[in-house]
Amino acid sequence: MNSPLSSIILFQIGPVPITQAVLITWGIMAVLVIGSALLTRHLALVPDKRQAMIELIVTTMDTQIRETTGTEPAPYRSFIGTLFLFILVANWSSLIPGLEPPTSKLETDAALAVLVFVSVVWFGVRGAGVGGYLRSFAAPNVAMIPLNMLESITRVFSMFVRLFGNVMSGVFVIGIVASLAGLLVPIPLMALDLLTGLVQAYIFAVLAMVFISATVEDGQPDPAPSLQKKVP
Amino acid sequence: MDYLSLASIVCAAFAVAFGAIGPALAEGRAVAAAMDAIARQPEAANTISRTLFVGLAMIETTAIYCLVIALLLLFANPLLG
């Protein structure tokens, strides 16, 4: 059995090896970009069925972001929404026979986690300024600076391992069961895998949102004593 | 089979087995508390289940860490070369 930690190299472009996961990621990117471009081509004030469906998705995301952060969703909608949709489509791409979800490989999840880390810095600096972002490390007091710096790395690392572990274990278990009893037996596990994929995509997006909003809130000059502040 | 690979296999099994106990108990407690809360306040079910899912994923991560350690021992053991 192939190791779940290694990845299959398909071909090389110059010195860069292109793995199966990268190729599937490109496919998903193409599907998402072309799909959303086609779906949002003729937007009207009175929506038809297609537009109503897209509006439902966007409104649901907006509601989730608003409930998580307590602020307006507009600055975060594109990043968090793309993150959610990409991970969801990537997790569910295992439905197509022969495809392995790219999120079941280490490098895709690591890239997503790095993206979240960079976006925390970006939104933190944009929301509270460079000084405000640096001040967010000193919350709640100065003694916490080393721990906060450590935490900013470990929490991203734990997101990475969580997504990888969940998706990879699903693929792995289905592989083992399919090699023991191929007919009909893996189907309930696949259904469970779909649920796990949805929940993991949701959690990845929500956690990214929580980290970003916590950084922005901690960087504000006068920290208002908010009673409902979420601590991850 | 030398002792190092034997120990790796046994330890991988132990890591998953004992690593699953704690998260299982914790998730049971979390779900029970959430059920209790929903029974008391059915109108808050949406918020409770949203928070519950995030919390469950957090708890589950500890079991996933154990799984990753077990897979590292089995497939990418640095000592076996």
Interface residues (C-beta under 8 A of the other chain):
Chain A: S3 P4 L5 S6 E67 S158 V161 R162 F164 G165 N166 S169 V199 Q200 Y202 I203 V206 L207 P232
Chain B: T47 R50 F53 V54 A57 M58 E60 T61 I64 Y65 L67 V68 L71 L72 F75 A76
